[in-house]
Amino acid sequence: MSDEVTDARPLQVRIADDLRNQIRRGDLAPGNKLPALHALAERYEVSVIVARGSIDLLRQEGLLTSRKGSGTYVREPKRARRYGLQRYSRSVWGGPEPQSVLRAEGAEQGQKVEQETETAQIPAPPFVVERLPDVEEGDLVFVRRRITKLDGTINQSADSYFSLATAEQNPEIVDGPGGHIADIDRVSPVREIQEEIGARMPTGPEASRLRIPPGTPVFEVIRTYHTEDGPLDVAQFLIRADMAVFDYRFPVPD
């Protein structure tokens, strides 16, 4: 590669970056087949092992997919459409078999939704202190961290924070059988859900956790659950901007 002297990054990272840019520009469109590994290795003047490493990086990012006996193709973009008001209807997350909103939306859109969950106690972040009246600066809070995958690719993280007292008195909010909103509703009926949405670049640890390509922004959503007993839970969502569409339709107020 001609910029070998000035670019100190590993060759497979640089090749992946070039292919990624071709995908973003549309030079490699969804469904297009990539050249065989030997052809890529020859084009970039590298070994087949390096070329394979580049393909593996883009496959992990969800940009490529391999078909056995056929080759490697540019993957059709998987965007989760989030329906602003409708997604919070009790008919979606409530009922005899409560489920998460994302699982319900994923099922409707033909997407396989998987979640990994872990819990911890940590010092309360400032945005949590600002929104939960029973949490003060310096307090420990309980956090439930979730990573969500759509069709095998990570698309978001969701960290839910609540006071230690809430967690101790209501174990169902920690490991309840249904979706998180249903878990909260069992503790105290949910009356309002407030979302503050912004966009930014992820930090290094966030990008690593989400396994997202360099230069990919995220939507940051701070969601507060207002119940009959006041604000009970604050959640921070980091959503890959290239894997989400926010769809809002609502009546026009007088």
C-alpha positions in Angstrom: 0.0 0.0 0.0 1.4 3.4 -1.0 0.9 5.1 2.4 2.8 2.4 4.3 5.4 4.8 5.6 3.0 7.5 6.9 0.3 5.3 8.3 1.4 3.2 11.3 -1.8 1.3 11.7 -1.8 -2.5 11.1 -2.3 -3.3 7.4 -5.5 -5.2 8.1 -7.0 -2.2 9.8 -6.1 0.1 6.9 -7.5 -2.3 4.4 -10.7 -2.7 6.4 -10.9 1.1 6.6 -10.7 1.4 2.8 -13.3 -1.2 2.2 -15.6 0.4 4.9 -15.3 3.7 3.1 -16.3 2.1 -0.2 -19.4 0.6 1.5 -20.3 4.0 2.9 -19.9 5.8 -0.4 -22.0 3.1 -2.1 -19.1 1.9 -4.3 -19.8 -1.5 -2.7 -23.6 -1.6 -2.4 -25.7 -3.9 -0.2 -25.7 -7.4 -1.8 -22.5 -6.8 -3.8 -20.0 -9.6 -3.7 -16.4 -8.8 -2.6 -13.5 -10.1 -4.5 -12.0 -13.4 -3.4 -9.3 -13.3 -0.7 -6.5 -13.9 -3.2 -7.7 -11.1 -5.4 -7.9 -8.7 -2.4 -4.5 -9.8 -1.2 -3.1 -9.0 -4.7 -4.9 -5.7 -4.9 -3.5 -4.4 -1.6 -0.2 -6.2 -2.0 -0.6 -8.2 1.3 -0.8 -11.8 2.3 -4.0 -13.8 2.3 -3.9 -13.9 6.1 -3.9 -10.1 6.3 -6.7 -9.8 3.7 -8.8 -12.4 5.7 -8.2 -10.3 8.9 -9.6 -7.2 7.2 -12.7 -9.2 6.2 -13.1 -10.5 9.7 -13.0 -7.0 11.1 -15.8 -5.8 8.8 -17.9 -9.0 9.5 -17.7 -8.3 13.2 -18.9 -4.8 12.6 -22.0 -6.2 10.8 -21.0 -4.7 7.4 -20.2 -8.0 5.6 -21.8 -11.5 5.7 -20.4 -14.8 4.4 -22.4 -17.4 2.5 -21.0 -20.9 2.6 -19.7 -21.9 -0.8 -20.5 -18.6 -2.3 -18.3 -15.8 -0.9 -18.5 -12.6 1.1 -21.1 -10.0 0.5 -22.0 -6.5 1.7 -24.7 -6.9 4.3 -28.1 -5.3 3.9 -28.2 -2.6 6.6 -30.2 -3.6 9.6 -32.0 -0.6 11.2 -34.3 -1.0 14.1 -37.3 1.3 13.6 -38.3 2.7 17.0 -41.9 4.0 17.0 -41.8 6.9 19.4 -45.1 6.9 21.2 -46.6 3.5 20.2 -43.7 1.5 21.5 -44.6 2.5 25.1 -48.2 1.4 25.0 -49.1 -1.0 27.7 -50.4 -3.4 25.0 -46.7 -3.7 23.8 -44.9 -4.3 27.1 -47.7 -5.4 29.5 -50.1 -8.2 29.4 -50.0 -11.8 30.7 -46.5 -12.4 29.2 -44.6 -9.1 29.6 -41.7 -8.5 27.2 -39.2 -5.8 26.4 -40.2 -3.1 23.9 -37.2 -3.9 21.7 -38.1 -7.6 21.5 -41.6 -6.7 20.5 -40.4 -4.3 17.8 -37.8 -6.8 16.6 -40.4 -9.5 16.3 -42.6 -7.2 14.2 -39.6 -6.3 11.9 -38.4 -9.9 11.5 -35.2 -9.3 13.5 -33.6 -11.7 16.0 -33.1 -9.9 19.3 -30.6 -11.1 21.9 -29.6 -9.5 25.2 -26.7 -10.0 27.6 -27.2 -8.6 31.1 -24.9 -7.9 34.1 -25.4 -6.0 37.3 -23.2 -4.0 39.6 -23.2 -1.3 42.3 -21.3 1.9 41.3 -21.1 5.6 42.4 -24.1 7.4 41.0 -23.2 9.3 37.7 -24.2 13.0 37.7 -27.1 12.6 35.3 -28.6 10.0 37.7 -28.2 12.3 40.7 -30.0 15.0 38.8 -33.0 12.9 38.0 -33.6 10.6 41.0 -34.7 12.4 44.1 -33.6 9.6 46.4 -30.0 9.6 45.1 -27.4 12.1 46.2 -23.9 12.8 45.1 -21.6 10.1 46.4 -24.3 7.5 46.8 -23.9 4.0 45.4 -26.6 3.0 42.9 -27.6 -0.3 41.4 -27.1 -0.6 37.6 -28.4 -3.2 35.3 -26.3 -3.2 32.1 -27.6 -4.8 28.9 -26.0 -5.3 25.5 -28.5 -5.9 22.7 -27.8 -7.6 19.4 -29.9 -7.5 16.3 -29.4 -10.5 14.0 -26.1 -11.1 15.8 -24.7 -7.5 15.6 -24.6 -5.3 18.7 -26.8 -2.3 18.1 -27.1 -0.7 21.6 -26.2 -0.7 25.2 -28.8 0.1 27.9 -27.8 0.9 31.5 -30.6 1.3 34.0 -29.9 3.0 37.3 -31.9 2.9 40.5 -31.2 3.5 44.2 -30.0 0.7 46.4 -33.1 1.0 48.5 -35.3 0.4 45.4 -33.2 -2.6 44.4 -33.2 -4.1 48.0 -36.9 -3.6 48.5 -38.0 -4.7 45.0 -35.8 -7.6 43.7 -38.2 -8.0 40.7 -36.8 -4.8 39.3 -33.4 -6.4 39.2 -34.2 -9.8 37.6 -37.9 -9.7 36.8 -39.4 -12.1 34.3 -40.5 -9.6 31.7 -39.3 -6.4 30.0 -37.8 -3.6 32.1 -40.9 -1.3 31.9 -43.1 -4.1 33.2 -40.6 -4.7 36.0 -40.8 -1.1 37.0 -44.6 -1.1 36.7 -44.9 -3.9 39.2 -43.0 -1.8 41.8 -45.0 1.4 41.1 -47.4 2.1 38.1 -45.6 4.0 35.3 -47.3 7.2 34.5 -44.9 9.0 32.2 -41.7 8.2 30.3 -39.4 11.1 29.5 -36.7 10.8 26.9 -33.8 13.2 26.2 -32.1 12.4 22.9 -28.8 13.6 21.6 -26.1 12.5 19.2 -22.4 12.4 19.8 -19.3 10.4 19.1 -18.7 7.5 21.5 -15.8 7.4 23.9 -13.1 4.8 23.4 -14.5 2.4 26.0 -18.1 2.9 24.6 -16.9 2.1 21.0 -15.2 -1.0 22.2 -18.2 -2.1 24.2 -20.5 -1.6 21.2 -17.8 -2.9 18.7 -18.7 -0.1 16.3 -16.6 1.1 13.3 -14.4 4.2 13.7 -16.2 7.4 12.9 -19.7 6.0 13.7 -21.8 8.3 16.0 -24.2 7.1 18.6 -27.6 8.4 19.8 -27.6 8.9 23.5 -31.0 8.6 25.1 -31.5 9.4 28.7 -34.9 7.9 29.8 -36.6 8.6 33.1 -39.5 6.5 34.3 -42.0 8.6 36.3 -44.2 6.4 38.4 -47.0 7.1 40.9 -44.2 7.4 43.5 -42.1 9.8 41.5 -39.0 9.1 39.3 -37.9 5.6 40.0 -35.4 4.6 37.3 -33.0 6.4 34.9 -31.6 4.6 31.9 -28.9 5.6 29.5 -29.0 4.1 26.0 -26.2 4.3 23.5 -27.5 3.3 20.1 -25.5 2.9 16.9 -26.7 5.7 14.7 -26.3 3.6 11.5 -28.6 0.9 13.0 -31.6 3.0 14.2 -34.5 5.0 12.8 -36.7 7.1 15.2 -40.2 7.2 13.8 -42.6 9.7 15.6 -46.2 10.2 14.8 -48.5 12.0 17.2 -51.5 14.3 17.3 -50.9 18.0 17.0 -51.8 19.8 20.2 -54.3 22.7 20.1 
